[in-house]
């Protein structure tokens, strides 16, 4: 609206308020300098939980049941190859990953979900822990909050390519100290399909640590398959032990500061030039085209660099990490402009006509 400007983000239902709250971080364009009218328009792009998560929530909750058509669905989307690669790269046996990927096509064996990220409406969730909405069955078939049944989850988001792109995160399953009963009941009332992140106080926001995510519409990959989590948490093999330290390291991914496209990862202030910048980027057709063409190429190069002659996957390979970061940059140039960062010694693998979009700094 003229007196509000343009705001974009996720809106979460909250008790006790009758107006939409707009933090500065949601404001993308300033108030009008030519119109003083008081109207405001709200455009709702999607409503959550999604139809898929609504059915999955009913399936997990022992007091409900999913529809027969959902339970009998035989063309369920398989576990992404990108996530499979990362799990193997962290030390999980390839046979175990393949075993789960095949079994997860059936709802009885499905132990992962893609949940929409939102910020904590209560402001009382503990630092570096998440709340996953909905209910599940405990080991003795009782109805419990998801976080009481699954206390730890593997958390990531697309694109998941380099070692710092996933984390092992604790899930809140009981009312935190300092949270009111009304606020706790609010969280417990949300249907399955949302992962709620705490408000940052002492460190960078938790979503930024998950493959550079945010809460502006990102879906997060949540895995809670017991066999895979047990390996990641307790296996003593060298690769998994190395990966475990990184999976529990809740800090911004190494290399984040090197991105030439995203100057800030979690700005709390409005960018008054956001709209004009976005328009300019969308009209820069040569950059848009280059980003599209290079995405597939960089993904292929990343996979090739991380796959050794023996067939083993090494996500810690320096060239593979460089291609992974370049892949992310190629996605970002469409929205933010700039160039794609890639070490000089790897430029020869990119077509000569596209090297103008590369930088080694």
MIRO-193948 format. One record per atom (N, C-alpha, C): x, y, z. Coordinates in steps of 0.1 Angstrom, whole numbers, plus 5000, padded with zeros to 4 digits. Layout:
REM residues N
XYZ
...
END
This chain:
REM residues 361
500849885000
500050005000
500950125000
500350244996
501150374995
501850405008
501150385020
501750425032
502650315039
502650195032
503350075037
504550045029
504450065016
505450025006
505149885002
506149804999
505949664994
506749575004
505949475010
506549385019
506349245014
507249155017
507249015012
507748925022
507048815024
507548715034
506448615038
506748535049
505748445054
504948505066
503648475066
502848525076
502248405084
502448415097
502048295106
500848345115
499848255115
498748285124
499148295138
498648395146
499048415159
497748465167
497648405179
496448445187
496648585193
495548655195
495548785202
495948905194
496048885181
496349005172
495349005161
494949115156
494049125145
494649195133
495849235134
496549295122
497849215118
498249245106
499449175101
500649255106
501549185112
502749245117
503849245106
504449355103
505449365093
506849415099
507749315102
509049355106
509849425094
510749505098
511549575087
512249485077
512549365082
513249275073
512349225061
510949245063
510049205052
509849315042
510249435045
509949545036
510949555025
510449545013
511249545001
511249674993
510249754994
510249884987
509649984997
510050114996
509650215005
508250265003
507750355012
506450405010
506450494998
505250524993
505050604981
505450754984
506050814974
506350954976
505351044968
504350984961
503351054953
501951034957
501750924965
500350884969
500250874984
499150934989
498950935004
497750865008
497250775000
496050705003
496350595013
495250545020
495450455031
495150305028
494850275016
494550135012
495750045013
495549925014
496549815014
496049695007
496849624999
496449504993
497349394997
496749274999
497449155003
497349044992
498449004987
498448894977
498948764984
498148664984
498448544990
498848444979
500148404979
500648314969
500348174972
500548134984
500247994988
499847995003
499047885006
498647865020
499247735024
499747725036
500347605042
499647555054
499747425057
500547325050
500047295036
500947245029
500647195015
499747075016
499147045005
498246925004
499046795008
500246785003
501046665006
501346665021
501746775027
502046775042
500846755050
499746805045
498446785052
498146635054
498346565043
498046425043
499146345051
500346385050
501446325058
501246345073
500746465076
500446495090
499346405095
498346385087
497246295091
497746155093
498646115084
499245985084
500045965097
500846065101
501746045113
500946055126
499846125126
499046155138
498146025140
498345965152
497545845154
496045865156
495645995158
494246025159
493546055146
494346055135
493846085122
494245975112
493845995100
494345895090
494345965076
495345935068
495445995055
494345925046
494145995035
493145935025
493745805019
492945715014
493345595008
494145624995
493745724988
494445764975
495945804978
496145874990
497445914993
498245804998
497645715006
498445595011
498745495000
497945494989
498145394978
498945454967
499345584968
500045654957
501345584954
501545544942
502745464938
503745544930
503545674928
504445754920
505045864929
505145834942
505745944951
507145984947
507346114947
508646164943
509846094951
510846044945
511945974952
512846074960
513546024969
514546104976
515546164966
515746294967
516546364957
517946304957
518546294945
519946244943
520846334950
520546464951
521446564957
521546524972
520446494979
520446464993
521146324995
520846234986
521546104987
523046114986
523546204977
524946224976
525546274989
524846374995
525346435007
525446325019
524446245020
524346145031
525546055029
525746005017
526945915014
528245985017
528246115013
529446195015
529846215030
528746215039
528946225053
529446095060
529345985052
529845855058
528745745059
527545785055
526445675056
526745585044
526545455047
526845355036
525945375024
526445365012
525645385000
524545285000
524745165004
523745065004
522545105013
522845165025
521845205034
521045325028
521745415021
521045525015
520145475004
520645384996
519845334985
518645254990
518845185001
517845105008
516645195013
517045305019
516045405024
515345475012
516145515002
515545584991
514445494984
514645364983
513745274977
512545254986
512745234999
511645215008
510745335010
511345455009
510645575012
509545615002
509445534991
508445554981
507045514987
507145434998
505845385004
505645465017
504445515020
504245595032
504645535045
504445405046
504845335059
506345345062
507145365052
508545375054
509145515052
508245605049
508645745046
509145815059
510345865060
510845925072
511546055068
511046125059
511546265056
510446345051
510646475052
509546575047
510246705043
509546775035
509946915031
509047015038
509547085048
508747165056
509047315054
507947395054
508147545052
508647605065
509747685063
510347755074
509647885078
509447895091
508848025097
509648065109
509448195113
510148245125
509148215137
509748205148
509048185161
508148295164
506748275164
505848385168
505848415183
506448325191
506448355205
507648425210
508748405203
510048465207
510648395219
510248275222
510648205234
511348065231
511448025218
512147905215
513547915219
514247805224
515647815227
516547835215
517647905217
518547925206
519047795200
519147795187
519647685179
518847555180
517547565184
516647445184
515447485175
514747385170
513547415162
512347345168
511247395163
509947335167
509347285154
508947155153
508347095141
506847075145
505947135137
504547125141
503946985138
502946955145
502246825143
502546725153
501946605151
502046495161
502446365154
502946275162
503346145157
503146045168
503345915164
503145805174
504445775181
504345765194
505545725202
505745575201
506845525207
507145385206
506145295212
505345355221
504245275227
502845315222
502945375210
501745415202
500845525209
501545605216
500845725222
500945845213
500045935213
500046055205
500946155212
502046195205
502946295211
503346395201
503846505206
504346605197
505546545188
505646595176
506746545167
508046545174
508346655181
509646675187
509846595199
508846535205
509046445216
509346305212
508846275199
509146145194
510446145186
510746255179
511946265171
512746385177
513646355186
514346465193
515446525185
515946465175
517046515167
516746485152
516946575143
516746555129
517946605121
518046545109
519046595099
518346705091
518946815090
518246935084
519046995073
518447015061
519147075050
518147145041
518647195030
517747265020
518447265007
517647284996
518247284983
518847424980
520047434973
520847324969
521747274980
521847144982
522747084993
523847024986
525047084986
526147034978
527447024985
527747114995
529047125001
528847085016
529947045023
529946985036
529147065047
529147195046
528447275056
526947295053
526347225043
525047255039
523947175047
524347095056
523347025065
523847025079
522847015088
523147015103
522246915110
522746865121
521946785130
521446885141
520146895142
519446995150
518546925160
518446985172
517546935182
516146995180
515146905183
513746955181
513146965195
512447075197
511747105210
510547015211
510446945222
509246845224
508446875236
508846975244
508147015256
508247165259
507347215266
507347365268
508647415274
509347505266
510547565271
510347655283
511447665291
511447745302
511247895298
510347965305
510048105301
508948125291
508448015285
507348035275
506048015282
505048105280
503748095286
503047975281
502047925288
501147815284
500447855272
499947975271
499248015259
500048015246
501348055247
502248055236
502547905232
502747825242
503047685239
501847615233
500647645237
499447585231
499247635217
499747755214
499647815200
500547725191
501847705195
502747615187
502147475185
501547425196
501047285195
499747275186
499147395183
497947395176
498147395161
499447425156
499647425142
499747285136
499247275124
499247145117
500647105112
500846985110
502146935105
502447005091
503747045089
504047105076
504947225078
505247265090
506047385093
507147355102
508347415100
509447405109
509747545114
509647565127
509647705133
511047725139
511747825134
513047855139
513047965150
513947955159
514048055170
514548195165
514148295172
514648425169
516148435174
516948485166
518448495169
518648605180
519448565190
519848665200
521448675201
522048555201
523548555204
524348525192
523748475182
524548425170
523748455157
524348415146
523648435133
522348345133
521348385126
520048315126
520348165121
519648075127
519847935124
519547905110
518547955103
518347925089
519547955080
520248065084
521448095075
522547995076
522447915087
523447805088
523147675080
521847675076
521347565068
521447595053
522647575047
522847605033
522447745029
522747845038
522447985035
520948015034
520147945041
518647965040
518148085046
516848115044
516148225051
514748185053
513948275058
512548245061
511548325052
511948335040
511248415030
510548315020
510248195024
509548105016
510347975013
511447955020
512247835018
511647715024
511747595017
511447465023
512647405028
512547335039
513647265046
513447115045
514547045042
514546895041
514746845055
513846765061
513946715074
513946565073
515046495078
515146355077
515146305092
514346195094
514346145108
514345985108
514945935098
515045785096
516045735106
515645645115
516445605127
517745545123
517845455113
519145385109
520145485105
519745585096
520645685091
521145775102
520145825110
520545915121
521445845131
521245725134
522045645143
523445645138
523645625125
524945615120
525645755121
524945855117
525545995117
525846035132
525045985141
525246035155
526345945163
526445815159
527245725167
528345645160
528345645147
529345565140
530745615144
531645525145
533045555148
533945555136
533445535124
534345535113
534845675111
536045685104
536745815103
535945925096
535345885085
534645985077
533446045085
532645955091
531445995098
531846075110
532946035117
533346115129
533746255125
534446265113
534746405108
533546485105
532546415099
531346485094
530446525106
530546435117
529646465128
530046595135
531246635135
531746755141
531146875133
531146865120
530646965111
529146975112
528446865113
527046865113
526446925126
527246925136
526846985149
527447125151
528247165142
528847305142
527847405137
527147475146
526147565143
526747705141
527347725129
527947855125
527647875111
527847995106
527648015092
528647935084
528247875072
529147795064
530347865061
531447795061
532747855056
532547895042
533148015039
533048065026
531848165023
530948175033
529748255030
530148405027
531248445034
531648585032
532248615019
532548505011
533148524998
532148544987
530848534990
529848544979
529848694975
529948714962
529948844956
528448894953
527548804955
526148834951
525248874963
525348794974
524548824985
525448904995
525349024995
526149105004
525849085019
524549065022
524149035036
523248915035
523448835045
522648705046
521448725055
521448815064
520248825073
520048965078
519949055068
519749195071
518449215078
518449295089
517249335096
516549465091
517249525081
516749655077
516149645063
515249735060
514649735046
515649795036
515649745024
516449795013
515549875004
515650005005
514750094998
514850084983
515950024978
516050014964
515849864959
515249784967
515049644964
514249624951
513149704949
512349684938
513049714925
513649834925
514349874913
515549784909
516149734920
517249634917
516749504911
515649464917
515049334911
514549354897
513949464894
513549494880
514749494870
515849554875
517049564866
517649424864
517649344874
518149204873
517349124863
516049134865
515149054856
515249094841
515549224839
515749274825
517149254819
518049194828
519349174823
519349024817
518949014805
518648884798
519948804796
521048874793
522248794791
522748724804
522548794815
522948734828
521948624832
520648644830
519648544832
519948414824
520248434812
520548324803
521848244808
522848324811
524148264815
523948174828
523148234837
522848164850
522148024847
521148034838
520447914835
521247804828
522147854819
522947754812
524047694820
524547764830
525647724838
525247634850
523947644854
523547564865
523747414863
523347364852
523447214849
524947174848
525747264841
527147234839
527847224852
527647324861
528347324874
527947214883
526647174882
526247054890
526946934885
527046914872
527746794867
529246804871
529846914870
531346924874
531546904889
530546944897
530646914911
530546764914
529646704908
529546554910
530746484905
531246524893
532446454888
533646474897
533846604902
535046624910
534946554924
533746524928
533646454941
533546304940
533546254928
533446114926
534846064922
535445984930
536845934928
536845814918
538045784914
538145664904
537545544910
537645524923
537045404930
535545404930
534945524927
533545534928
533045604941
533945614950
533545674963
533345824962
532445874970
532046014969
532846094980
533446204976
534246284985
533746424984
532746464993
532146594993
533146704998
534246655004
535246745010
536346785000
536246724988
537246764977
537146914974
538346984974
538347124973
537747174960
538047104949
537447144936
535947124936
535447014942
534046984943
533347104951
533947144962
533447254970
533347384962
534447404954
534447524946
533347524935
533047414929
532047404919
530647414926
530547364939
529247374946
528947514949
529947594953
529647734956
529347814943
530047774932
529747834919
528347804914
527947684917
526547644914
525547734921
525747754933
524847844941
524947984936
526048034932
526148164926
525448174913
525448064905
524748074892
523248084894
522748034905
521348044908
521048194913
522048244921
521848374927
521948494917
522748474906
522948584897
521648624890
520648534889
519348564883
518648664892
518848654905
518148744914
518948864919
520248844921
521048944927
522049004917
522248944905
523248994896
524648954901
525649024897
527048994901
527648884892
528648824897
529348724889
529448594897
529948494891
530048354896
531448334901
531648304913
533048284919
533448144916
534648134909
535248004906
536748024905
537547944912
538947954912
539547954897
540548024895
541048044881
541447914875
541947814882
542447694876
541247604871
540047644874
538847564870
538147634858
538547754855
537847824844
537847754831
538847674828
538947604815
537847504813
537147464824
536047364822
534747434819
534747564818
533547644815
533747694800
532647694793
532747734779
533247874778
534147904768
534748034767
533848144766
532648134760
531648234759
531048274772
531148184782
530548214795
531548254806
532748254802
533748294813
533748434817
533048524809
532848664812
532048674825
531248574828
530448584840
531148524852
532448484851
533148424862
534148534868
534448514881
535448584887
536148484897
537448504899
538148414908
538248474922
537648594925
537848664938
536548644945
END
